[in-house]
Amino acid sequence: MKKPHWIRKTHLFRADEYVCSKCGAKSPQPYKSCPRCGTNMAGTKYDPTWVDEMEGFSAFMDDDW
Ligand SMILES: [Zn+2]
């Protein structure tokens, strides 16, 4: 069994957010416990899926930036 934790999601154009691994609630900060389900969090895990998001934007960024 995995301990509940925050999944950190990094976004290019907006602030990082943290997703509860138990109930899926999103939070702007990794609180000690989930504001929705009240679970005590074991910590934060980084979710590398944002890299896909970055690749999607890369062509766009090459053109204008
Ligand atoms: Zn939760």
N, CA, C, O and the ligand as a Tripos MOL2 file, in Angstrom:
@<TRIPOS>MOLECULE
protein
  261   259    66     0     0
PROTEIN
NO_CHARGES

@<TRIPOS>ATOM
      1 N           0.8370   -1.2080    0.0000 N.3       1 MET1
      2 CA          0.0000    0.0000    0.0000 C.3       1 MET1
      3 C           0.8680    1.2520    0.0000 C.2       1 MET1
      4 O           1.7900    1.3950    0.8030 O.2       1 MET1
      5 N           0.5540    2.1330   -0.9000 N.am      2 LYS2
      6 CA          1.2770    3.4020   -0.9350 C.3       2 LYS2
      7 C           0.6790    4.3590    0.0800 C.2       2 LYS2
      8 O          -0.5310    4.3840    0.3040 O.2       2 LYS2
      9 N           1.5430    5.1340    0.6780 N.am      3 LYS3
     10 CA          1.0500    6.1750    1.5700 C.3       3 LYS3
     11 C           0.5010    7.3260    0.7340 C.2       3 LYS3
     12 O           1.0110    7.6240   -0.3460 O.2       3 LYS3
     13 N          -0.5310    7.9600    1.2440 N.am      4 PRO4
     14 CA         -1.0560    9.1260    0.5160 C.3       4 PRO4
     15 C           0.0040   10.2240    0.4480 C.2       4 PRO4
     16 O           0.7660   10.4410    1.3900 O.2       4 PRO4
     17 N           0.0250   10.8820   -0.6530 N.am      5 HIS5
     18 CA          1.0210   11.9460   -0.8250 C.3       5 HIS5
     19 C           0.4900   12.9580   -1.8320 C.2       5 HIS5
     20 O          -0.4890   12.7150   -2.5370 O.2       5 HIS5
     21 N           1.1600   14.0850   -1.8750 N.am      6 TRP6
     22 CA          0.8660   15.0760   -2.9070 C.3       6 TRP6
     23 C           1.6250   14.7250   -4.1690 C.2       6 TRP6
     24 O           2.7960   14.3500   -4.1130 O.2       6 TRP6
     25 N           0.9680   14.8450   -5.2980 N.am      7 ILE7
     26 CA          1.6360   14.7020   -6.5810 C.3       7 ILE7
     27 C           1.8620   16.1030   -7.1220 C.2       7 ILE7
     28 O           0.9140   16.8340   -7.4080 O.2       7 ILE7
     29 N           3.1140   16.4620   -7.2570 N.am      8 ARG8
     30 CA          3.4160   17.8150   -7.7050 C.3       8 ARG8
     31 C           3.3480   17.8960   -9.2260 C.2       8 ARG8
     32 O           3.9810   17.1070   -9.9280 O.2       8 ARG8
     33 N           2.5940   18.8320   -9.7150 N.am      9 LYS9
     34 CA          2.4970   19.0430  -11.1580 C.3       9 LYS9
     35 C           3.0100   20.4330  -11.4830 C.2       9 LYS9
     36 O           2.5430   21.4360  -10.9440 O.2       9 LYS9
     37 N           3.9640   20.4620  -12.3630 N.am     10 THR10
     38 CA          4.5520   21.7390  -12.7560 C.3      10 THR10
     39 C           3.9680   22.1760  -14.0910 C.2      10 THR10
     40 O           3.8480   21.3760  -15.0190 O.2      10 THR10
     41 N           3.6120   23.4300  -14.1790 N.am     11 HIS11
     42 CA          3.0420   23.9550  -15.4180 C.3      11 HIS11
     43 C           3.8870   25.1070  -15.9270 C.2      11 HIS11
     44 O           4.4910   25.8520  -15.1560 O.2      11 HIS11
     45 N           3.9140   25.2320  -17.2220 N.am     12 LEU12
     46 CA          4.7450   26.2700  -17.8230 C.3      12 LEU12
     47 C           4.2280   27.6670  -17.5210 C.2      12 LEU12
     48 O           5.0050   28.5560  -17.1720 O.2      12 LEU12
     49 N           2.9380   27.8640  -17.6520 N.am     13 PHE13
     50 CA          2.4130   29.2220  -17.6380 C.3      13 PHE13
     51 C           1.5550   29.5180  -16.4110 C.2      13 PHE13
     52 O           0.9010   30.5580  -16.3350 O.2      13 PHE13
     53 N           1.5670   28.6030  -15.4660 N.am     14 ARG14
     54 CA          0.8670   28.9030  -14.2250 C.3      14 ARG14
     55 C           1.5630   28.2090  -13.0690 C.2      14 ARG14
     56 O           2.4680   27.4000  -13.2750 O.2      14 ARG14
     57 N           1.1470   28.5220  -11.8760 N.am     15 ALA15
     58 CA          1.8480   28.0310  -10.6950 C.3      15 ALA15
     59 C           1.7370   26.5160  -10.5740 C.2      15 ALA15
     60 O           0.7950   25.9000  -11.0730 O.2      15 ALA15
     61 N           2.7120   25.9400   -9.9060 N.am     16 ASP16
     62 CA          2.6480   24.5140   -9.6080 C.3      16 ASP16
     63 C           1.3840   24.2060   -8.8270 C.2      16 ASP16
     64 O           0.8490   25.0560   -8.1150 O.2      16 ASP16
     65 N           0.9190   22.9780   -8.9730 N.am     17 GLU17
     66 CA         -0.1990   22.5670   -8.1420 C.3      17 GLU17
     67 C           0.0690   21.1690   -7.6120 C.2      17 GLU17
     68 O           0.8990   20.4280   -8.1400 O.2      17 GLU17
     69 N          -0.6410   20.8350   -6.5740 N.am     18 TYR18
     70 CA         -0.4370   19.5640   -5.8980 C.3      18 TYR18
     71 C          -1.7510   18.8080   -5.8750 C.2      18 TYR18
     72 O          -2.7940   19.3610   -5.5260 O.2      18 TYR18
     73 N          -1.6910   17.5390   -6.2510 N.am     19 VAL19
     74 CA         -2.8960   16.7350   -6.3540 C.3      19 VAL19
     75 C          -2.8520   15.6430   -5.2980 C.2      19 VAL19
     76 O          -1.8590   14.9260   -5.1740 O.2      19 VAL19
     77 N          -3.9170   15.5220   -4.5490 N.am     20 CYS20
     78 CA         -4.0210   14.4810   -3.5230 C.3      20 CYS20
     79 C          -4.0780   13.1070   -4.1940 C.2      20 CYS20
     80 O          -4.8980   12.8810   -5.0840 O.2      20 CYS20
     81 N          -3.2000   12.1860   -3.7620 N.am     21 SER21
     82 CA         -3.1690   10.8710   -4.3890 C.3      21 SER21
     83 C          -4.3640   10.0300   -3.9620 C.2      21 SER21
     84 O          -4.6480    8.9950   -4.5650 O.2      21 SER21
     85 N          -5.0500   10.4660   -2.9440 N.am     22 LYS22
     86 CA         -6.1830    9.6840   -2.4500 C.3      22 LYS22
     87 C          -7.5010   10.1250   -3.0600 C.2      22 LYS22
     88 O          -8.2460    9.3070   -3.6000 O.2      22 LYS22
     89 N          -7.7920   11.4330   -2.9750 N.am     23 CYS23
     90 CA         -9.1070   11.8860   -3.4480 C.3      23 CYS23
     91 C          -9.0090   12.7240   -4.7080 C.2      23 CYS23
     92 O         -10.0330   13.0200   -5.3240 O.2      23 CYS23
     93 N          -7.8020   13.1160   -5.1130 N.am     24 GLY24
     94 CA         -7.6490   13.8660   -6.3580 C.3      24 GLY24
     95 C          -7.8620   15.3590   -6.2040 C.2      24 GLY24
     96 O          -7.8840   16.0840   -7.1990 O.2      24 GLY24
     97 N          -8.0180   15.8290   -4.9890 N.am     25 ALA25
     98 CA         -8.1970   17.2650   -4.7790 C.3      25 ALA25
     99 C          -6.9330   18.0100   -5.1810 C.2      25 ALA25
    100 O          -5.8210   17.5300   -4.9610 O.2      25 ALA25
    101 N          -7.1140   19.1890   -5.7710 N.am     26 LYS26
    102 CA         -5.9720   20.0020   -6.1540 C.3      26 LYS26
    103 C          -5.7630   21.1080   -5.1280 C.2      26 LYS26
    104 O          -6.7120   21.6920   -4.6070 O.2      26 LYS26
    105 N          -4.5090   21.3710   -4.8600 N.am     27 SER27
    106 CA         -4.1700   22.3760   -3.8790 C.3      27 SER27
    107 C          -2.9920   23.1910   -4.3890 C.2      27 SER27
    108 O          -2.0850   22.6370   -5.0100 O.2      27 SER27
    109 N          -2.9880   24.4880   -4.1390 N.am     28 PRO28
    110 CA         -1.8420   25.2990   -4.5830 C.3      28 PRO28
    111 C          -0.5970   25.0720   -3.7400 C.2      28 PRO28
    112 O           0.5000   25.4620   -4.1410 O.2      28 PRO28
    113 N          -0.7490   24.4530   -2.5870 N.am     29 GLN29
    114 CA          0.3970   24.1940   -1.7210 C.3      29 GLN29
    115 C           0.2970   22.7930   -1.1370 C.2      29 GLN29
    116 O          -0.8010   22.2660   -0.9610 O.2      29 GLN29
    117 N           1.4560   22.1840   -0.8340 N.am     30 PRO30
    118 CA          1.4460   20.8370   -0.2430 C.3      30 PRO30
    119 C           1.2170   20.8860    1.2600 C.2      30 PRO30
    120 O           2.1600   20.7990    2.0470 O.2      30 PRO30
    121 N          -0.0210   21.0240    1.6430 N.am     31 TYR31
    122 CA         -0.3410   21.0900    3.0650 C.3      31 TYR31
    123 C          -0.0260   19.7690    3.7600 C.2      31 TYR31
    124 O           0.1600   18.7400    3.1110 O.2      31 TYR31
    125 N           0.0310   19.8160    5.0710 N.am     32 LYS32
    126 CA          0.3450   18.5960    5.8300 C.3      32 LYS32
    127 C          -0.7620   17.5700    5.7060 C.2      32 LYS32
    128 O          -0.5240   16.3650    5.7910 O.2      32 LYS32
    129 N          -1.9750   18.0590    5.5050 N.am     33 SER33
    130 CA         -3.0770   17.1330    5.2810 C.3      33 SER33
    131 C          -3.9660   17.6890    4.1720 C.2      33 SER33
    132 O          -3.9980   18.8950    3.9300 O.2      33 SER33
    133 N          -4.6730   16.8060    3.5160 N.am     34 CYS34
    134 CA         -5.5120   17.2240    2.4000 C.3      34 CYS34
    135 C          -6.6930   18.0310    2.9000 C.2      34 CYS34
    136 O          -7.3890   17.5920    3.8150 O.2      34 CYS34
    137 N          -6.9410   19.2120    2.3190 N.am     35 PRO35
    138 CA         -8.0660   20.0410    2.7570 C.3      35 PRO35
    139 C          -9.4100   19.3820    2.4950 C.2      35 PRO35
    140 O         -10.3970   19.7160    3.1500 O.2      35 PRO35
    141 N          -9.4650   18.4470    1.5440 N.am     36 ARG36
    142 CA        -10.7570   17.8340    1.2160 C.3      36 ARG36
    143 C         -11.0070   16.5660    2.0170 C.2      36 ARG36
    144 O         -12.0340   16.4380    2.6840 O.2      36 ARG36
    145 N         -10.0550   15.6170    1.9490 N.am     37 CYS37
    146 CA        -10.3200   14.3270    2.5990 C.3      37 CYS37
    147 C          -9.6440   14.2090    3.9540 C.2      37 CYS37
    148 O          -9.8980   13.2550    4.6890 O.2      37 CYS37
    149 N          -8.7830   15.1660    4.2980 N.am     38 GLY38
    150 CA         -8.2030   15.1880    5.6280 C.3      38 GLY38
    151 C          -7.0750   14.2000    5.8510 C.2      38 GLY38
    152 O          -6.6010   14.0540    6.9780 O.2      38 GLY38
    153 N          -6.6350   13.5200    4.8050 N.am     39 THR39
    154 CA         -5.5690   12.5460    4.9410 C.3      39 THR39
    155 C          -4.2390   13.2290    5.2720 C.2      39 THR39
    156 O          -3.8890   14.2470    4.6750 O.2      39 THR39
    157 N          -3.5230   12.6690    6.2070 N.am     40 ASN40
    158 CA         -2.1800   13.1610    6.4870 C.3      40 ASN40
    159 C          -1.2390   12.7160    5.3810 C.2      40 ASN40
    160 O          -1.1730   11.5320    5.0520 O.2      40 ASN40
    161 N          -0.5190   13.6570    4.8140 N.am     41 MET41
    162 CA          0.3240   13.3710    3.6720 C.3      41 MET41
    163 C           1.7220   12.9270    4.0880 C.2      41 MET41
    164 O           2.3330   13.4830    5.0010 O.2      41 MET41
    165 N           2.2010   11.9120    3.3900 N.am     42 ALA42
    166 CA          3.5430   11.4060    3.6860 C.3      42 ALA42
    167 C           4.6140   12.2750    3.0390 C.2      42 ALA42
    168 O           5.7750   12.2390    3.4470 O.2      42 ALA42
    169 N           4.2340   13.0460    2.0420 N.am     43 GLY43
    170 CA          5.2160   13.8820    1.3690 C.3      43 GLY43
    171 C           4.7320   14.2780   -0.0040 C.2      43 GLY43
    172 O           3.5430   14.1960   -0.3120 O.2      43 GLY43
    173 N           5.6730   14.7110   -0.8260 N.am     44 THR44
    174 CA          5.3350   15.1610   -2.1730 C.3      44 THR44
    175 C           6.1390   14.3650   -3.1910 C.2      44 THR44
    176 O           7.3410   14.1540   -3.0320 O.2      44 THR44
    177 N           5.4640   13.9370   -4.2190 N.am     45 LYS45
    178 CA          6.1550   13.2680   -5.3140 C.3      45 LYS45
    179 C           6.0730   14.1360   -6.5480 C.2      45 LYS45
    180 O           5.0460   14.7450   -6.8490 O.2      45 LYS45
    181 N           7.1740   14.1720   -7.2430 N.am     46 TYR46
    182 CA          7.2090   14.9470   -8.4670 C.3      46 TYR46
    183 C           6.6310   14.1260   -9.6070 C.2      46 TYR46
    184 O           7.0030   12.9690   -9.7990 O.2      46 TYR46
    185 N           5.7260   14.7230  -10.3580 N.am     47 ASP47
    186 CA          5.1280   14.0190  -11.4890 C.3      47 ASP47
    187 C           5.7480   14.5270  -12.7820 C.2      47 ASP47
    188 O           5.5320   15.6830  -13.1460 O.2      47 ASP47
    189 N           6.5150   13.6970  -13.4880 N.am     48 PRO48
    190 CA          7.2290   14.1590  -14.6870 C.3      48 PRO48
    191 C           6.3530   14.2980  -15.9130 C.2      48 PRO48
    192 O           6.8720   14.5740  -16.9950 O.2      48 PRO48
    193 N           5.0430   14.1180  -15.7920 N.am     49 THR49
    194 CA          4.1980   14.2000  -16.9840 C.3      49 THR49
    195 C           4.1870   15.6040  -17.5680 C.2      49 THR49
    196 O           3.8130   15.7830  -18.7270 O.2      49 THR49
    197 N           4.5870   16.5940  -16.7940 N.am     50 TRP50
    198 CA          4.6100   17.9560  -17.3260 C.3      50 TRP50
    199 C           5.5750   18.0800  -18.4930 C.2      50 TRP50
    200 O           5.4560   19.0020  -19.3000 O.2      50 TRP50
    201 N           6.5260   17.1650  -18.5930 N.am     51 VAL51
    202 CA          7.4750   17.2140  -19.7050 C.3      51 VAL51
    203 C           6.7340   17.0890  -21.0290 C.2      51 VAL51
    204 O           7.0850   17.7500  -22.0060 O.2      51 VAL51
    205 N           5.7120   16.2420  -21.0610 N.am     52 ASP52
    206 CA          4.9040   16.1150  -22.2640 C.3      52 ASP52
    207 C           4.2490   17.4440  -22.6220 C.2      52 ASP52
    208 O           4.1860   17.8350  -23.7870 O.2      52 ASP52
    209 N           3.7750   18.1120  -21.6110 N.am     53 GLU53
    210 CA          3.1570   19.4100  -21.8160 C.3      53 GLU53
    211 C           4.1790   20.3800  -22.4220 C.2      53 GLU53
    212 O           3.8470   21.1640  -23.3100 O.2      53 GLU53
    213 N           5.3970   20.3220  -21.9450 N.am     54 MET54
    214 CA          6.4540   21.1990  -22.4410 C.3      54 MET54
    215 C           6.7630   20.8940  -23.9060 C.2      54 MET54
    216 O           6.9420   21.8150  -24.7030 O.2      54 MET54
    217 N           6.8250   19.6370  -24.2610 N.am     55 GLU55
    218 CA          7.1020   19.2810  -25.6540 C.3      55 GLU55
    219 C           6.0060   19.8080  -26.5680 C.2      55 GLU55
    220 O           6.2810   20.2500  -27.6840 O.2      55 GLU55
    221 N           4.7810   19.7630  -26.1050 N.am     56 GLY56
    222 CA          3.6800   20.2700  -26.8910 C.3      56 GLY56
    223 C           3.8140   21.7490  -27.2030 C.2      56 GLY56
    224 O           3.3390   22.2260  -28.2330 O.2      56 GLY56
    225 N           4.4630   22.4630  -26.3070 N.am     57 PHE57
    226 CA          4.6120   23.8930  -26.5010 C.3      57 PHE57
    227 C           5.9010   24.2690  -27.2240 C.2      57 PHE57
    228 O           6.0660   25.4210  -27.6250 O.2      57 PHE57
    229 N           6.7980   23.3380  -27.3920 N.am     58 SER58
    230 CA          8.1350   23.6990  -27.8600 C.3      58 SER58
    231 C           8.1160   24.3110  -29.2550 C.2      58 SER58
    232 O           8.8290   25.2820  -29.5070 O.2      58 SER58
    233 N           7.3220   23.7680  -30.1580 N.am     59 ALA59
    234 CA          7.2730   24.3040  -31.5160 C.3      59 ALA59
    235 C           6.7670   25.7420  -31.4880 C.2      59 ALA59
    236 O           7.3170   26.6300  -32.1390 O.2      59 ALA59
    237 N           5.7390   25.9380  -30.7410 N.am     60 PHE60
    238 CA          5.1650   27.2640  -30.5780 C.3      60 PHE60
    239 C           6.2060   28.2530  -30.0310 C.2      60 PHE60
    240 O           6.2900   29.4000  -30.4700 O.2      60 PHE60
    241 N           6.9860   27.7770  -29.0700 N.am     61 MET61
    242 CA          7.9700   28.6640  -28.4570 C.3      61 MET61
    243 C           9.1180   28.9620  -29.4180 C.2      61 MET61
    244 O           9.6550   30.0700  -29.4090 O.2      61 MET61
    245 N           9.4970   28.0010  -30.2350 N.am     62 ASP62
    246 CA         10.5720   28.2330  -31.1930 C.3      62 ASP62
    247 C          10.2030   29.3340  -32.1800 C.2      62 ASP62
    248 O          11.0590   30.1190  -32.5880 O.2      62 ASP62
    249 N           8.9490   29.3890  -32.5570 N.am     63 ASP63
    250 CA          8.5310   30.3640  -33.5400 C.3      63 ASP63
    251 C           8.6120   31.7970  -33.0340 C.2      63 ASP63
    252 O           9.2100   32.6660  -33.6690 O.2      63 ASP63
    253 N           8.0030   32.0210  -31.8850 N.am     64 ASP64
    254 CA          7.8040   33.3910  -31.4700 C.3      64 ASP64
    255 C           8.7030   33.8410  -30.3330 C.2      64 ASP64
    256 O           8.8620   35.0390  -30.1000 O.2      64 ASP64
    257 N           9.2910   32.8880  -29.6240 N.am     65 TRP65
    258 CA         10.0890   33.2600  -28.4690 C.3      65 TRP65
    259 C          11.5410   33.0650  -28.7800 C.2      65 TRP65
    260 O          12.3950   33.3230  -27.9320 O.2      65 TRP65
    261 ZN         -7.5060   14.2340   -0.4570 Zn       66 ZN66
@<TRIPOS>BOND
     1     1     2 1
     2     2     3 1
     3     3     4 2
     4     3     5 am
     5     5     6 1
     6     6     7 1
     7     7     8 2
     8     7     9 am
     9     9    10 1
    10    10    11 1
    11    11    12 2
    12    11    13 am
    13    13    14 1
    14    14    15 1
    15    15    16 2
    16    15    17 am
    17    17    18 1
    18    18    19 1
    19    19    20 2
    20    19    21 am
    21    21    22 1
    22    22    23 1
    23    23    24 2
    24    23    25 am
    25    25    26 1
    26    26    27 1
    27    27    28 2
    28    27    29 am
    29    29    30 1
    30    30    31 1
    31    31    32 2
    32    31    33 am
    33    33    34 1
    34    34    35 1
    35    35    36 2
    36    35    37 am
    37    37    38 1
    38    38    39 1
    39    39    40 2
    40    39    41 am
    41    41    42 1
    42    42    43 1
    43    43    44 2
    44    43    45 am
    45    45    46 1
    46    46    47 1
    47    47    48 2
    48    47    49 am
    49    49    50 1
    50    50    51 1
    51    51    52 2
    52    51    53 am
    53    53    54 1
    54    54    55 1
    55    55    56 2
    56    55    57 am
    57    57    58 1
    58    58    59 1
    59    59    60 2
    60    59    61 am
    61    61    62 1
    62    62    63 1
    63    63    64 2
    64    63    65 am
    65    65    66 1
    66    66    67 1
    67    67    68 2
    68    67    69 am
    69    69    70 1
    70    70    71 1
    71    71    72 2
    72    71    73 am
    73    73    74 1
    74    74    75 1
    75    75    76 2
    76    75    77 am
    77    77    78 1
    78    78    79 1
    79    79    80 2
    80    79    81 am
    81    81    82 1
    82    82    83 1
    83    83    84 2
    84    83    85 am
    85    85    86 1
    86    86    87 1
    87    87    88 2
    88    87    89 am
    89    89    90 1
    90    90    91 1
    91    91    92 2
    92    91    93 am
    93    93    94 1
    94    94    95 1
    95    95    96 2
    96    95    97 am
    97    97    98 1
    98    98    99 1
    99    99   100 2
   100    99   101 am
   101   101   102 1
   102   102   103 1
   103   103   104 2
   104   103   105 am
   105   105   106 1
   106   106   107 1
   107   107   108 2
   108   107   109 am
   109   109   110 1
   110   110   111 1
   111   111   112 2
   112   111   113 am
   113   113   114 1
   114   114   115 1
   115   115   116 2
   116   115   117 am
   117   117   118 1
   118   118   119 1
   119   119   120 2
   120   119   121 am
   121   121   122 1
   122   122   123 1
   123   123   124 2
   124   123   125 am
   125   125   126 1
   126   126   127 1
   127   127   128 2
   128   127   129 am
   129   129   130 1
   130   130   131 1
   131   131   132 2
   132   131   133 am
   133   133   134 1
   134   134   135 1
   135   135   136 2
   136   135   137 am
   137   137   138 1
   138   138   139 1
   139   139   140 2
   140   139   141 am
   141   141   142 1
   142   142   143 1
   143   143   144 2
   144   143   145 am
   145   145   146 1
   146   146   147 1
   147   147   148 2
   148   147   149 am
   149   149   150 1
   150   150   151 1
   151   151   152 2
   152   151   153 am
   153   153   154 1
   154   154   155 1
   155   155   156 2
   156   155   157 am
   157   157   158 1
   158   158   159 1
   159   159   160 2
   160   159   161 am
   161   161   162 1
   162   162   163 1
   163   163   164 2
   164   163   165 am
   165   165   166 1
   166   166   167 1
   167   167   168 2
   168   167   169 am
   169   169   170 1
   170   170   171 1
   171   171   172 2
   172   171   173 am
   173   173   174 1
   174   174   175 1
   175   175   176 2
   176   175   177 am
   177   177   178 1
   178   178   179 1
   179   179   180 2
   180   179   181 am
   181   181   182 1
   182   182   183 1
   183   183   184 2
   184   183   185 am
   185   185   186 1
   186   186   187 1
   187   187   188 2
   188   187   189 am
   189   189   190 1
   190   190   191 1
   191   191   192 2
   192   191   193 am
   193   193   194 1
   194   194   195 1
   195   195   196 2
   196   195   197 am
   197   197   198 1
   198   198   199 1
   199   199   200 2
   200   199   201 am
   201   201   202 1
   202   202   203 1
   203   203   204 2
   204   203   205 am
   205   205   206 1
   206   206   207 1
   207   207   208 2
   208   207   209 am
   209   209   210 1
   210   210   211 1
   211   211   212 2
   212   211   213 am
   213   213   214 1
   214   214   215 1
   215   215   216 2
   216   215   217 am
   217   217   218 1
   218   218   219 1
   219   219   220 2
   220   219   221 am
   221   221   222 1
   222   222   223 1
   223   223   224 2
   224   223   225 am
   225   225   226 1
   226   226   227 1
   227   227   228 2
   228   227   229 am
   229   229   230 1
   230   230   231 1
   231   231   232 2
   232   231   233 am
   233   233   234 1
   234   234   235 1
   235   235   236 2
   236   235   237 am
   237   237   238 1
   238   238   239 1
   239   239   240 2
   240   239   241 am
   241   241   242 1
   242   242   243 1
   243   243   244 2
   244   243   245 am
   245   245   246 1
   246   246   247 1
   247   247   248 2
   248   247   249 am
   249   249   250 1
   250   250   251 1
   251   251   252 2
   252   251   253 am
   253   253   254 1
   254   254   255 1
   255   255   256 2
   256   255   257 am
   257   257   258 1
   258   258   259 1
   259   259   260 2
@<TRIPOS>SUBSTRUCTURE
     1 MET1         2 RESIDUE 1 A MET
     2 LYS2         6 RESIDUE 1 A LYS
     3 LYS3        10 RESIDUE 1 A LYS
     4 PRO4        14 RESIDUE 1 A PRO
     5 HIS5        18 RESIDUE 1 A HIS
     6 TRP6        22 RESIDUE 1 A TRP
     7 ILE7        26 RESIDUE 1 A ILE
     8 ARG8        30 RESIDUE 1 A ARG
     9 LYS9        34 RESIDUE 1 A LYS
    10 THR10       38 RESIDUE 1 A THR
    11 HIS11       42 RESIDUE 1 A HIS
    12 LEU12       46 RESIDUE 1 A LEU
    13 PHE13       50 RESIDUE 1 A PHE
    14 ARG14       54 RESIDUE 1 A ARG
    15 ALA15       58 RESIDUE 1 A ALA
    16 ASP16       62 RESIDUE 1 A ASP
    17 GLU17       66 RESIDUE 1 A GLU
    18 TYR18       70 RESIDUE 1 A TYR
    19 VAL19       74 RESIDUE 1 A VAL
    20 CYS20       78 RESIDUE 1 A CYS
    21 SER21       82 RESIDUE 1 A SER
    22 LYS22       86 RESIDUE 1 A LYS
    23 CYS23       90 RESIDUE 1 A CYS
    24 GLY24       94 RESIDUE 1 A GLY
    25 ALA25       98 RESIDUE 1 A ALA
    26 LYS26      102 RESIDUE 1 A LYS
    27 SER27      106 RESIDUE 1 A SER
    28 PRO28      110 RESIDUE 1 A PRO
    29 GLN29      114 RESIDUE 1 A GLN
    30 PRO30      118 RESIDUE 1 A PRO
    31 TYR31      122 RESIDUE 1 A TYR
    32 LYS32      126 RESIDUE 1 A LYS
    33 SER33      130 RESIDUE 1 A SER
    34 CYS34      134 RESIDUE 1 A CYS
    35 PRO35      138 RESIDUE 1 A PRO
    36 ARG36      142 RESIDUE 1 A ARG
    37 CYS37      146 RESIDUE 1 A CYS
    38 GLY38      150 RESIDUE 1 A GLY
    39 THR39      154 RESIDUE 1 A THR
    40 ASN40      158 RESIDUE 1 A ASN
    41 MET41      162 RESIDUE 1 A MET
    42 ALA42      166 RESIDUE 1 A ALA
    43 GLY43      170 RESIDUE 1 A GLY
    44 THR44      174 RESIDUE 1 A THR
    45 LYS45      178 RESIDUE 1 A LYS
    46 TYR46      182 RESIDUE 1 A TYR
    47 ASP47      186 RESIDUE 1 A ASP
    48 PRO48      190 RESIDUE 1 A PRO
    49 THR49      194 RESIDUE 1 A THR
    50 TRP50      198 RESIDUE 1 A TRP
    51 VAL51      202 RESIDUE 1 A VAL
    52 ASP52      206 RESIDUE 1 A ASP
    53 GLU53      210 RESIDUE 1 A GLU
    54 MET54      214 RESIDUE 1 A MET
    55 GLU55      218 RESIDUE 1 A GLU
    56 GLY56      222 RESIDUE 1 A GLY
    57 PHE57      226 RESIDUE 1 A PHE
    58 SER58      230 RESIDUE 1 A SER
    59 ALA59      234 RESIDUE 1 A ALA
    60 PHE60      238 RESIDUE 1 A PHE
    61 MET61      242 RESIDUE 1 A MET
    62 ASP62      246 RESIDUE 1 A ASP
    63 ASP63      250 RESIDUE 1 A ASP
    64 ASP64      254 RESIDUE 1 A ASP
    65 TRP65      258 RESIDUE 1 A TRP
    66 ZN66       261 GROUP 0 **** ****
